[in-house]
Amino acid sequence: MILNFGARNFFSFKEGFDISFELGTKCPAEISRGKGVSNILCVKGANGSGKTNILKAINFISNFVTHSFDNKTDSYLQFDPYFTSSSDSDFYVTFSLGQVIYRYEATLTETEIKREALFRKSKRETKIIERIIDTVVFTTKEYAELTKIKMRKNVSLFSMAAQYEIESTKNIYNSFKKIISNVSYTGLQAQTHELEFINEFFYHNDEVFNFTKDIIKKFDPSINDIYMAKSTDEEGKAIYRPWFVFKFDDQEDILSLNLQSSGTKSLYRQLGNYKAVLSIGGLLVLDEFDINLHPHILPHLLEIFLDEQTNPFNAQLIFTTHNTEILDFLGKHRTYLVNKNNTESYCYRLDEIPSDILRNDRTIIPAYNQGKIGGVPNL
């Protein structure tokens, strides 16, 4: 599980930010459900406040650790510092594997890696790997193979190690591969997968398709069933198309995906990623989580991550939304607000606000709408 992550000198965050899934001791039992780490986290803020940049950070770190070997030797790393800043940028992620806690740190410029380090904590935190520029300068015995690799200036040591099939770092590498996101360097991706890919994937994966069907049918009871049809084009290429079955007046009709509501189309495209993350105990990163969805649907989608039956591997979800009704469901321990002072973003979790403004037994929405706690446009 991800415990916390942060970045400094990253897009609109000059001084940096810290996002924590860890719940404090004062978190009510109905929120924590007996856990010290939350499975869901919301990031809210006005348009242009910088909330998507928070999601970009965890997406960048994940891609950097796992896919940076694919970079050309002279290519830029896919992030921007704060405007024209020439200072280094810092990143970190703290995560748990079983009972062991790891902390990954990286100091980067747009063109090269200045430092990478990994720390491990069981009883106390200990540095186990450190890389400076293109050399691994320190490892514990179990990671000694890394010192033999000539590092590339824009490639993470874990991405390099994966190419050399080094076993000792696979668990760290695989942890970052469990992050699935709909944001990229430029922000929200209209679609994370082409529709043709989704259709074919559903055709060959009944468990994922049934998961998607059950949720869509729950939110639109007029849909009796969904099935995937396979055909071939003139060149013999396989084509997969979903058909939605409706029953009315003792009759039956089928309609294509194109004729479904925007909300149904959105769920059809997204829910495969939900199931993938739930199956591997990963992290789902969703910008504009509520696109085309009715506000009353959102708590039901969040419950999928909160219910141990639907989420047995402790998968997590972090998302942005403009929906305000969700605030009282989330509570102050699972909500971050992002604001901007001129061109610089900053954020805070709502339980950092003095208790006389936000109390556990009071609704958050009035204080938010009145601008008392930030995160709203200054009109």
C-alpha positions in Angstrom: 0.0 0.0 0.0 1.0 3.6 -0.6 1.5 5.4 2.7 2.5 8.8 1.4 4.1 10.6 -1.6 5.2 14.0 -2.5 7.2 16.3 -4.7 9.0 19.6 -4.7 9.7 22.0 -7.6 7.1 20.1 -9.7 4.8 22.0 -12.1 2.9 24.6 -10.0 4.2 23.2 -6.6 7.4 25.2 -5.9 7.8 24.4 -2.2 6.3 21.0 -2.6 3.5 18.9 -1.2 2.9 15.8 0.9 0.0 13.5 0.4 -0.7 10.9 3.1 -3.0 8.0 3.1 -2.2 7.4 6.8 -5.0 8.1 9.2 -4.4 9.9 12.5 -5.3 8.5 15.9 -8.3 10.9 16.1 -9.9 9.5 12.9 -13.4 8.2 13.8 -13.9 4.4 13.6 -16.6 4.8 11.0 -14.0 6.3 8.7 -10.9 4.2 9.6 -12.8 0.9 9.8 -10.0 -0.3 12.0 -7.3 0.5 9.5 -4.4 2.9 9.9 -4.1 3.6 6.1 -7.0 4.7 4.0 -8.0 3.0 0.8 -9.4 6.2 -0.7 -8.3 9.8 -0.9 -9.9 12.8 -2.6 -8.2 15.9 -4.0 -10.4 19.0 -4.5 -9.7 22.5 -5.6 -10.8 25.2 -8.0 -10.0 25.0 -11.7 -6.3 25.7 -12.3 -5.4 25.3 -8.6 -3.0 22.4 -9.3 -4.9 19.4 -8.1 -4.2 17.4 -11.3 -0.4 18.1 -10.7 -0.6 16.0 -7.5 -1.9 13.1 -9.6 0.8 13.8 -12.2 3.5 13.3 -9.6 2.6 9.8 -8.5 2.0 8.9 -12.2 5.4 10.3 -13.1 7.2 8.4 -10.4 5.5 5.2 -11.4 6.4 5.6 -15.0 9.9 6.7 -14.2 10.7 3.7 -12.0 9.2 1.2 -14.4 9.5 2.5 -18.0 12.3 5.1 -18.1 14.5 2.5 -19.8 12.4 3.1 -22.9 13.7 6.7 -23.0 16.1 7.7 -25.7 19.5 8.6 -24.3 19.0 12.3 -25.0 15.3 12.6 -24.2 13.9 14.7 -21.4 12.2 13.3 -18.4 8.4 13.8 -18.6 7.9 16.5 -16.0 8.4 20.3 -15.6 9.9 22.2 -12.7 8.2 25.3 -11.3 8.1 27.6 -14.3 11.7 28.7 -15.1 13.3 27.2 -12.0 16.7 25.7 -12.6 16.7 23.9 -9.2 16.6 20.2 -8.8 13.2 18.5 -8.3 12.6 16.1 -5.5 10.2 13.1 -5.3 9.5 10.4 -2.7 7.0 7.6 -2.1 6.6 5.6 1.1 4.9 2.2 0.7 4.5 -1.1 2.5 5.2 -4.6 1.2 3.8 -7.0 3.8 5.1 -5.8 7.2 8.1 -3.9 5.7 8.0 -0.2 4.9 10.1 1.2 2.0 10.8 4.8 1.1 12.0 5.7 -2.4 13.6 9.1 -3.1 14.7 10.7 -6.3 16.4 14.0 -7.1 16.1 14.9 -10.8 16.5 17.6 -13.4 14.6 17.6 -16.7 17.5 15.8 -18.3 19.3 13.6 -15.7 19.1 11.8 -12.4 21.1 13.4 -9.6 20.3 10.8 -6.9 18.1 7.8 -6.2 17.8 6.1 -2.9 15.8 3.3 -1.2 15.2 2.9 2.5 13.7 0.0 4.4 12.1 0.0 7.8 11.1 -2.9 9.9 12.2 -1.8 13.3 14.2 1.2 12.2 14.8 2.9 8.9 17.9 1.9 7.0 19.3 3.0 3.7 19.7 0.0 1.4 20.5 1.5 -2.0 21.9 4.8 -3.2 22.7 6.0 -6.7 24.6 9.2 -7.4 24.5 10.4 -11.1 25.4 7.3 -13.1 26.9 5.1 -10.3 25.4 3.0 -7.6 27.5 4.1 -4.7 26.0 2.0 -1.9 24.0 -1.2 -1.5 23.5 -3.7 1.2 24.7 -7.2 0.3 21.4 -8.4 -1.2 21.5 -5.6 -3.9 25.2 -5.8 -4.7 24.5 -6.8 -8.3 23.4 -3.2 -9.0 26.9 -1.9 -8.6 28.0 -3.7 -11.7 25.5 -1.8 -13.9 26.5 1.3 -15.9 23.6 3.6 -15.3 22.1 5.9 -17.9 21.6 9.5 -16.9 17.8 9.5 -17.6 16.9 6.0 -16.5 15.8 4.8 -13.0 18.1 2.2 -11.5 15.0 0.0 -11.0 14.1 0.2 -14.7 17.7 -0.6 -15.6 17.7 -3.5 -13.2 14.6 -4.9 -14.8 16.3 -5.0 -18.1 19.1 -7.1 -16.6 16.6 -9.3 -14.9 18.0 -8.7 -11.4 15.8 -10.6 -9.0 16.5 -8.6 -5.8 14.7 -5.4 -7.0 11.7 -7.1 -8.7 9.4 -6.6 -5.7 10.1 -2.9 -5.7 9.7 -2.6 -9.5 6.5 -4.6 -9.4 5.1 -2.3 -6.7 5.3 0.7 -8.9 3.8 -1.3 -11.9 0.6 -1.7 -9.8 -0.2 2.0 -10.3 -2.8 2.6 -13.0 -3.6 6.2 -14.0 -5.7 8.3 -16.4 -3.3 11.2 -16.2 -0.1 11.8 -18.2 2.4 14.7 -18.6 -0.3 16.8 -20.3 -3.0 16.0 -17.7 -6.2 14.0 -18.1 -6.2 11.4 -20.8 -9.5 11.3 -22.7 -9.1 7.5 -22.7 -6.5 5.2 -21.2 -7.2 2.5 -23.7 -8.6 2.4 -27.2 -12.2 1.1 -27.3 -11.1 -1.8 -29.5 -8.6 -2.9 -26.9 -11.3 -2.7 -24.1 -13.8 -4.7 -26.2 -11.3 -7.5 -26.9 -10.0 -7.5 -23.3 -13.6 -8.0 -22.0 -14.2 -10.7 -24.6 -11.3 -12.8 -23.3 -11.7 -11.9 -19.6 -15.1 -13.0 -18.3 -14.4 -12.0 -14.7 -13.6 -8.4 -15.6 -16.5 -8.2 -18.0 -18.9 -9.6 -15.5 -17.6 -7.1 -12.9 -18.3 -4.2 -15.3 -21.7 -5.5 -16.4 -22.9 -5.9 -12.8 -22.0 -2.3 -11.9 -23.5 -0.8 -15.1 -26.7 -2.8 -14.6 -26.9 -1.7 -11.0 -26.8 2.0 -12.0 -29.1 1.5 -15.1 -31.7 -1.2 -14.2 -33.2 -0.8 -17.7 -30.2 -2.7 -19.1 -31.0 -6.4 -18.9 -27.7 -7.7 -20.1 -24.5 -6.9 -22.0 -22.8 -9.3 -24.3 -19.7 -9.1 -26.5 -20.0 -10.2 -30.2 -17.1 -11.3 -32.3 -17.0 -10.9 -36.1 -14.4 -10.4 -38.8 -13.9 -7.6 -41.3 -13.2 -8.0 -45.0 -9.5 -8.6 -44.3 -10.2 -11.3 -41.7 -9.4 -9.2 -38.7 -11.4 -9.9 -35.6 -13.8 -7.2 -34.4 -15.4 -7.1 -31.0 -18.5 -5.1 -30.2 -20.6 -4.8 -27.0 -24.4 -5.0 -27.3 -26.8 -3.8 -24.6 -30.0 -5.9 -24.2 -33.2 -4.1 -23.2 -36.5 -5.9 -22.4 -39.8 -4.1 -22.6 -43.5 -5.2 -23.1 -42.5 -8.8 -23.6 -40.1 -7.8 -26.3 -36.3 -7.6 -26.5 -34.0 -5.1 -28.4 -30.3 -4.6 -28.5 -28.5 -1.3 -28.8 -24.9 -0.4 -29.4 -22.5 1.3 -27.0 -22.8 4.5 -29.1 -26.5 4.8 -28.1 -25.9 4.5 -24.4 -25.8 7.5 -22.0 -22.6 9.3 -21.4 -22.5 7.9 -17.8 -22.8 4.3 -19.1 -20.1 4.9 -21.7 -17.8 6.4 -19.0 -18.3 3.4 -16.7 -17.8 0.9 -19.6 -14.4 2.5 -20.3 -13.2 2.9 -16.7 -14.4 -0.2 -14.8 -11.8 -2.5 -16.3 -9.1 -0.4 -14.6 -11.0 -0.7 -11.3 -11.1 -4.5 -11.5 -7.4 -4.6 -12.5 -6.3 -2.6 -9.5 -8.6 -4.5 -7.1 -7.1 -7.8 -8.4 -3.5 -6.8 -7.8 -3.8 -4.6 -4.7 -2.6 -1.5 -6.6 -3.3 2.2 -6.8 -5.9 3.7 -9.2 -5.2 7.3 -10.0 -8.3 9.1 -11.5 -8.5 12.7 -12.6 -12.1 14.0 -12.7 -13.4 10.8 -11.2 -17.0 12.0 -11.6 -17.1 12.7 -15.3 -20.6 12.2 -16.6 -21.7 10.4 -13.4 -24.6 11.3 -11.1 -23.3 12.4 -7.7 -25.3 9.7 -5.9 -23.3 7.0 -7.8 -19.9 8.2 -6.5 -20.2 6.8 -2.9 -21.2 3.4 -4.4 -18.0 3.4 -6.5 -15.9 4.3 -3.5 -17.5 1.6 -1.4 -15.9 -0.9 -3.8 -12.5 0.1 -2.4 -13.8 0.2 1.2 -15.5 -3.2 1.3 -13.1 -6.0 2.2 -15.1 -8.5 0.1 -14.7 -6.5 -3.1 -11.2 -5.3 -2.2 -9.5 -8.2 -0.5 -5.9 -7.0 -1.5 -6.2 -3.5 -0.1 -6.2 -1.6 -3.4 -6.3 2.1 -3.2 -7.9 5.0 -5.1 -6.8 8.6 -5.3 -9.0 11.0 -7.3 -9.9 14.5 -8.1 -13.5 15.7 -8.4 -15.5 18.9 -8.6 -18.4 17.2 -6.8 -19.1 18.7 -3.4 -21.7 16.3 -2.1 -19.0 13.7 -1.7 -17.3 15.7 1.0 -19.5 14.5 3.9 -19.0 10.8 2.8 -15.3 11.2 2.7 -14.9 13.3 5.9 -12.0 15.5 6.7 -9.5 12.7 7.1 -9.7 11.6 3.5 -9.9 14.9 1.7 -7.2 17.3 0.5 -7.9 20.8 -0.7 -5.6 22.6 -3.2 -5.3 26.3 -3.5 -3.1 28.7 -5.4 -1.3 31.8 -4.2 -0.6 33.7 -7.5 1.2 31.0 -9.5 2.2 28.7 -6.7 0.0 25.8 -5.5 -0.2 24.4 -1.9 -2.5 21.8 -0.3 -3.6 20.5 3.0 -5.7 17.7 4.4 -8.9 18.9 6.1 -8.0 17.3 9.4 -5.1 19.8 9.6 -7.7 22.6 9.9 -8.5 23.7 13.5 -11.3 21.6 15.0 -13.5 24.6 15.8 -14.0 25.1 12.1 -14.5 21.4 11.1 -15.8 18.9 13.6 -16.4 15.2 13.1 -20.0 15.6 14.0 -20.8 18.4 11.6 -21.2 18.5 7.8 -18.3 19.9 5.8 -20.3 21.2 2.9 -21.5 24.5 4.3 -18.0 25.5 5.4 -16.7 24.6 2.0 -19.4 26.4 0.0 -18.9 29.5 2.2 -15.2 29.5 1.3 -14.1 29.1 5.0 -11.7 26.2 4.3 -10.5 27.1 0.8 -10.5 25.0 -2.3 -13.1 27.2 -4.1 -12.8 29.7 -7.0 -12.1 33.3 -5.9 -14.8 34.9 -8.1 
